[in-house]
Amino acid sequence: MRGQSASGQTDRELNGCLLARFDGPVMPDWMRRWLDEGLAGVVLFAGNITGPDQLRSLVRRLREHSPDLLIAVDEEGGIVTRLEAASGSSYPGNAALGAVDDVALTGLIARSIGATLAASGLSLDLAPVADLDSNSAGPAIGVRSFGVDPDRVAAHTAAFVTGVQASMVGACAKHFPGHGRASADSHLELPSVRATLDQLRSTDLVPFRAAIAAGVRSVMTAHVVFPAIDDVPATLSARLLGPVLRGELGFDGVIITDALDMSAIGDDEQGAAGAVRALAAGADLLCLPASAAAQRTARSSLAAAVGTGELRRSRVAAAADRVRALAAWARPVPAAEPDPAMGAAVASLALLLDGPVGALSSPPYVLDAGGRMSTQLEDSAASLLGVLRSMLPGTDGMRMAGPHDATRSARDRALAEAAGRPLVIAVRDAHRSEWQRELLSAALAARPDALVVGTGTVNDRALAGPAYLGTRGSSRASLTAAASLLAGRYREPARDAAGSEVTDA
């Protein structure tokens, strides 16, 4: 039998550096062919998943074509969930866990998430977020972060990594070297952060050091440019991926790019310069664009770059070797029984009660404006209004997803419907949302007795009236914790694991 040609071997190694995706709950024929040709991995989104049985069946079919395939999801808990996108996550997110500040609880939550993924055969969790929430105006991180203190974030990042990887599911610390300072969302534009490497060393890099010390198997890059270090985004920066991440931090696992079709990079059907430059700079696993055509463009562009010498064969081989090593390690087996029931109990510890907050005297009217943090993050159908309706029959209200819903006439109608009833106003990071600030101001002017529930960070507490309840996230767990308190099912003050009232993280 003739041996494989050098070009054929390179083609297969290029496939071994690609993390692809497809639409819908059924694997398409073109994906089957790509798996047979050595595709490294597939990342699943909410649209690929309809339920546990379907997910397990899909994973089995994928592995029939590629037993060592990496199958990844973004399962952070909190507002980012793929497995529970329809109902909201059973687990509180990082902001709630960081506020409670009990690393053992964070480890238990992560262990349950890892066990859930392993039970479905998933082998890579694109979590935890290791970014500091150091810019309250930033739209991309917020409640996805464990907080602003580097040491606290580092401790919880390490605990999350250890918990997920207990089930032999790879964890991924993201977004290196830190997205939390950025004022822009890299889904929509290229953020620029004016921080020096020395500044990052004492702040943003601390959680990544902790993740690496905990044995994290992968690190995801940020589509953020740091002009004091390099003039290209970190995803394309040989300086950041080589001397800093590989050299200074000593990371030898898989470097994964964030999605290359995000506007900050902009790969599409017409071109894939980002994929070529990222692999050349030191990334190992490329998170390809969503469309099949753009994925084909990426694959052909990479092959052409190898042919011209723009991309060295040795770089491709080294990247593929690292990805194969991760796939060989990732043999998902649940380390424990998943325990989603703990989620609301842990979330209750993170509730911030400011002023006269307690059980409502009667079913309320809920003006629910807790819109999602980024238009590019998949939303959940869970809402405070929905959870309260299930706990307090007779609850009524209106959901407002954006300024088109919050017109003056809509506000007036809602306030008229709320007359004579307790009024609950849910907002999400109103401090950086003009339409939510206007809504909150008008509603409180008419009803100063209203309870404001902040379902994002607690930065909008100053905009509330005398009564404020902060959940530090809009997962189903956090909304259930808040609704339980308002329904009189939880009467103790919110406390941390040490028994003190929970304060800001």
ABEGO torsion letter per residue (X at the ends): XBBBBAAAAAAAAAAAABBBBBBEABBBAAAAAAAAAGBABBBBBAAABAEAAAAAAAAAAAAAABAABBBBBBBAEEABBAAAAAAEBABBBAAAAAAAGBAAAAAAAAAAAAAAAAAAGBABBBOBBABBBABAABAABEAABAEABAAAAAAAAAAAAAAAAAAGBBBBBOBOAEAAABABBAAABBBBBBBBAAAAAABAAAAAAAAAAAGBABBBBBBBBBAAABABBAAABAAAABAAAAAAAGBABBBBBBBAABAAAGBBAABAAAAAAAAAAGBABBBBBABAAAAAAAAAAAAAAAAAGABBAAAAAAAAAAAAAAAAABBBBBABBBBAAAAAAAAAAABBBBEBBBBBABBBBBBBABBBABAABBBBABBAAAAAAAABBGBBEBBBABAAAABAAAAAAAAAAABGBBBBBBBBGAAABAAAAAAAAAAAAABAABBBBBABBAAAAAABBABBBBAGEABAAAAAAAAAAAAGABABBBBBAAGBBBBBX
